[in-house]
Amino acid sequence: MNKSQLTADLIKRTAKKQGLSISKLLIDCELNKNAIYTMQTEGYYPRVEALIKIADRLDCSVDYLLGRTNNPDSHNL
């Protein structure tokens, strides 16, 4: 699994835990409806601003979404 696939997987798992669909998440964050698919298949990463929006919407840290920490609440420390 490459890094963008890991990030896509973490986004999907975190959204699912919160009962949030990926399409609703992407709409809320003003991202293309294919953003997660493109991350998984083409190694695409969204802009930093987009990752921040996703992290804010999911109430987790960007570091968590990037796989740099296993603690999704590290932004609250």
MDTraj code that builds the backbone (N, CA, C; nanometers):
import mdtraj as md
import numpy as np

residues = "MET ASN LYS SER GLN LEU THR ALA ASP LEU ILE LYS ARG THR ALA LYS LYS GLN GLY LEU SER ILE SER LYS LEU LEU ILE ASP CYS GLU LEU ASN LYS ASN ALA ILE TYR THR MET GLN THR GLU GLY TYR TYR PRO ARG VAL GLU ALA LEU ILE LYS ILE ALA ASP ARG LEU ASP CYS SER VAL ASP TYR LEU LEU GLY ARG THR ASN ASN PRO ASP SER HIS ASN LEU".split()
xyz = np.array([
    [0.0852, -0.1182, 0.0000],
    [0.0000, 0.0000, 0.0000],
    [0.0892, 0.1237, 0.0000],
    [0.0654, 0.2146, -0.0958],
    [0.1449, 0.3370, -0.0974],
    [0.0840, 0.4399, -0.0017],
    [0.1534, 0.5495, 0.0151],
    [0.1126, 0.6488, 0.1161],
    [-0.0240, 0.7105, 0.0860],
    [-0.0518, 0.7396, -0.0416],
    [-0.1815, 0.7993, -0.0726],
    [-0.2942, 0.6979, -0.0497],
    [-0.2675, 0.5694, -0.0733],
    [-0.3674, 0.4664, -0.0443],
    [-0.3929, 0.4578, 0.1063],
    [-0.2865, 0.4676, 0.1844],
    [-0.3003, 0.4668, 0.3303],
    [-0.3858, 0.5850, 0.3760],
    [-0.3590, 0.7025, 0.3226],
    [-0.4363, 0.8214, 0.3593],
    [-0.5825, 0.8040, 0.3211],
    [-0.6080, 0.7544, 0.2012],
    [-0.7463, 0.7314, 0.1576],
    [-0.8156, 0.6325, 0.2506],
    [-0.7458, 0.5262, 0.2886],
    [-0.8020, 0.4260, 0.3780],
    [-0.8332, 0.4859, 0.5147],
    [-0.7427, 0.5661, 0.5675],
    [-0.7662, 0.6303, 0.6977],
    [-0.8843, 0.7262, 0.6919],
    [-0.8969, 0.7991, 0.5830],
    [-1.0110, 0.8904, 0.5665],
    [-1.1402, 0.8097, 0.5648],
    [-1.1426, 0.7028, 0.4867],
    [-1.2630, 0.6205, 0.4761],
    [-1.2998, 0.5559, 0.6097],
    [-1.2014, 0.5000, 0.6799],
    [-1.2291, 0.4359, 0.8090],
    [-1.2787, 0.5355, 0.9125],
    [-1.2165, 0.6529, 0.9172],
    [-1.2553, 0.7542, 1.0149],
    [-1.3955, 0.8059, 0.9861],
    [-1.4253, 0.8302, 0.8596],
    [-1.5597, 0.8760, 0.8225],
    [-1.6629, 0.7691, 0.8589],
    [-1.6331, 0.6431, 0.8303],
    [-1.7266, 0.5347, 0.8598],
    [-1.7538, 0.5245, 1.0095],
    [-1.6489, 0.5381, 1.0916],
    [-1.6661, 0.5334, 1.2375],
    [-1.7623, 0.6419, 1.2848],
    [-1.7637, 0.7536, 1.2125],
    [-1.8493, 0.8661, 1.2518],
    [-1.9856, 0.8619, 1.1831],
    [-2.0089, 0.7580, 1.1026],
    [-2.1358, 0.7465, 1.0321],
    [-2.1502, 0.8466, 0.9191],
    [-2.0386, 0.8890, 0.8649],
    [-2.0363, 0.9898, 0.7592],
    [-1.9993, 0.9237, 0.6273],
    [-2.0803, 0.9442, 0.5254],
    [-2.0481, 0.8867, 0.3948],
    [-1.9341, 0.9653, 0.3299],
    [-1.8610, 0.8968, 0.2449],
    [-1.7502, 0.9627, 0.1745],
    [-1.8040, 1.0732, 0.0850],
    [-1.9153, 1.0495, 0.0181],
    [-1.9670, 1.1550, -0.0701],
    [-2.0069, 1.2794, 0.0097],
    [-2.0659, 1.2612, 0.1278],
    [-2.1005, 1.3771, 0.2119],
    [-1.9742, 1.4478, 0.2595],
    [-1.8738, 1.3708, 0.2992],
    [-1.7467, 1.4291, 0.3417],
    [-1.6860, 1.5133, 0.2301],
    [-1.6825, 1.4580, 0.1098],
    [-1.6215, 1.5303, -0.0022],
    [-1.7005, 1.6555, -0.0382],
    [-1.8327, 1.6479, -0.0300],
    [-1.9157, 1.7668, -0.0544],
    [-1.8863, 1.8722, 0.0514],
    [-1.8853, 1.8306, 0.1787],
    [-1.8597, 1.9244, 0.2883],
    [-1.7237, 1.9921, 0.2733],
    [-1.6270, 1.9186, 0.2188],
    [-1.4901, 1.9712, 0.2052],
    [-1.4640, 2.0325, 0.0685],
    [-1.5690, 2.0394, -0.0131],
    [-1.5611, 2.1000, -0.1462],
    [-1.4556, 2.0330, -0.2333],
    [-1.4543, 1.8978, -0.2290],
    [-1.3608, 1.8204, -0.3098],
    [-1.4357, 1.7450, -0.4185],
    [-1.3631, 1.7102, -0.5231],
    [-1.4174, 1.6327, -0.6334],
    [-1.4686, 1.4996, -0.5820],
    [-1.5796, 1.4533, -0.6367],
    [-1.6400, 1.3289, -0.5907],
    [-1.5513, 1.2069, -0.6130],
    [-1.4500, 1.2188, -0.6962],
    [-1.3588, 1.1078, -0.7241],
    [-1.2266, 1.1194, -0.6490],
    [-1.2155, 1.2115, -0.5562],
    [-1.0883, 1.2378, -0.4888],
    [-1.0319, 1.1149, -0.4180],
    [-1.1143, 1.0430, -0.3454],
    [-1.0663, 0.9259, -0.2715],
    [-1.0248, 0.8160, -0.3696],
    [-1.1066, 0.7929, -0.4717],
    [-1.0736, 0.6915, -0.5726],
    [-0.9395, 0.7246, -0.6396],
    [-0.9189, 0.8500, -0.6731],
    [-0.7949, 0.8920, -0.7381],
    [-0.6760, 0.8750, -0.6443],
    [-0.6957, 0.8993, -0.5163],
    [-0.5887, 0.8763, -0.4191],
    [-0.5501, 0.7289, -0.4170],
    [-0.6495, 0.6421, -0.4226],
    [-0.6240, 0.4985, -0.4144],
    [-0.5592, 0.4433, -0.5410],
    [-0.5984, 0.4943, -0.6548],
    [-0.5537, 0.4335, -0.7806],
    [-0.4382, 0.5054, -0.8490],
    [-0.4258, 0.6357, -0.8277],
    [-0.3261, 0.7122, -0.9014],
    [-0.2218, 0.7791, -0.8131],
    [-0.2284, 0.7563, -0.6827],
    [-0.1292, 0.8156, -0.5942],
    [-0.1469, 0.9647, -0.5735],
    [-0.2651, 1.0151, -0.6045],
    [-0.2962, 1.1577, -0.5904],
    [-0.3110, 1.1954, -0.4435],
    [-0.2565, 1.3102, -0.4079],
    [-0.2811, 1.3705, -0.2765],
    [-0.3542, 1.5018, -0.2968],
    [-0.4561, 1.5271, -0.2162],
    [-0.5208, 1.6587, -0.2243],
    [-0.4254, 1.7684, -0.1755],
    [-0.4582, 1.8904, -0.2093],
    [-0.3810, 2.0054, -0.1603],
    [-0.3822, 2.0060, -0.0076],
    [-0.2861, 2.0724, 0.0496],
    [-0.2767, 2.0828, 0.1955],
    [-0.4053, 2.1411, 0.2522],
    [-0.4577, 2.2420, 0.1878],
    [-0.5802, 2.3054, 0.2355],
    [-0.6953, 2.2047, 0.2407],
    [-0.7008, 2.1160, 0.1418],
    [-0.8063, 2.0151, 0.1371],
    [-0.7876, 1.9131, 0.2492],
    [-0.6636, 1.8713, 0.2739],
    [-0.6381, 1.7780, 0.3843],
    [-0.6762, 1.8398, 0.5181],
    [-0.6511, 1.9686, 0.5321],
    [-0.6897, 2.0383, 0.6558],
    [-0.8417, 2.0388, 0.6703],
    [-0.9142, 2.0651, 0.5615],
    [-1.0609, 2.0629, 0.5663],
    [-1.1122, 1.9250, 0.6052],
    [-1.0525, 1.8200, 0.5466],
    [-1.0941, 1.6835, 0.5784],
    [-1.0677, 1.6546, 0.7263],
    [-0.9486, 1.6886, 0.7727],
    [-0.9130, 1.6648, 0.9131],
    [-1.0065, 1.7414, 1.0060],
    [-1.0358, 1.8650, 0.9727],
    [-1.1279, 1.9444, 1.0554],
    [-1.2673, 1.8811, 1.0572],
    [-1.3148, 1.8393, 0.9407],
    [-1.4489, 1.7790, 0.9324],
    [-1.4553, 1.6481, 1.0107],
    [-1.3446, 1.5714, 1.0080],
    [-1.3398, 1.4433, 1.0784],
    [-1.2910, 1.4590, 1.2229],
    [-1.2586, 1.5815, 1.2625],
    [-1.2080, 1.6116, 1.3966],
    [-1.0888, 1.5224, 1.4319],
    [-0.9922, 1.5223, 1.3418],
    [-0.8673, 1.4488, 1.3646],
    [-0.7530, 1.5346, 1.3111],
    [-0.6324, 1.4883, 1.3313],
    [-0.5177, 1.5660, 1.2846],
    [-0.4792, 1.5258, 1.1423],
    [-0.4173, 1.6167, 1.0708],
    [-0.3621, 1.5862, 0.9389],
    [-0.2549, 1.4790, 0.9533],
    [-0.1766, 1.4850, 1.0603],
    [-0.0751, 1.3822, 1.0841],
    [-0.1379, 1.2437, 1.0911],
    [-0.2533, 1.2315, 1.1521],
    [-0.3223, 1.1031, 1.1574],
    [-0.3605, 1.0568, 1.0171],
    [-0.4169, 1.1473, 0.9381],
    [-0.4577, 1.1120, 0.8021],
    [-0.3381, 1.0734, 0.7146],
    [-0.2220, 1.1289, 0.7439],
    [-0.1017, 1.0970, 0.6672],
    [-0.0293, 0.9749, 0.7220],
    [-0.0809, 0.9170, 0.8295],
    [-0.0192, 0.7983, 0.8870],
    [0.1040, 0.8271, 0.9702],
    [0.1188, 0.9517, 1.0132],
    [0.2366, 0.9907, 1.0923],
    [0.2161, 0.9676, 1.2416],
    [0.0913, 0.9421, 1.2825],
    [0.0594, 0.9083, 1.4210],
    [-0.0595, 0.8131, 1.4196],
    [-0.0684, 0.7304, 1.5203],
    [-0.1826, 0.6398, 1.5322],
    [-0.2931, 0.6997, 1.6174],
    [-0.2703, 0.8200, 1.6675],
    [-0.3657, 0.8861, 1.7559],
    [-0.4456, 0.9905, 1.6783],
    [-0.5711, 0.9625, 1.6461],
    [-0.6486, 1.0613, 1.5719],
    [-0.6751, 1.1896, 1.6499],
    [-0.6573, 1.1832, 1.7824],
    [-0.6824, 1.2998, 1.8670],
    [-0.5547, 1.3775, 1.8987],
    [-0.4487, 1.3516, 1.8279],
    [-0.3208, 1.4195, 1.8587],
    [-0.3309, 1.5704, 1.8397],
    [-0.4267, 1.6172, 1.7638],
    [-0.4446, 1.7610, 1.7450],
    [-0.5015, 1.8291, 1.8692],
    [-0.5539, 1.7500, 1.9623],
    [-0.6137, 1.8042, 2.0850],
    [-0.5212, 1.7978, 2.2046],
    [-0.3982, 1.7556, 2.1845],
    [-0.3055, 1.7420, 2.2979],
    [-0.2488, 1.8755, 2.3396],
])
top = md.Topology()
chain = top.add_chain()
for i, resn in enumerate(residues, 1):
    res = top.add_residue(resn, chain, resSeq=i)
    for name in ("N", "CA", "C"):
        top.add_atom(name, md.element.get_by_symbol(name[0]), res)
traj = md.Trajectory(xyz[None], top)
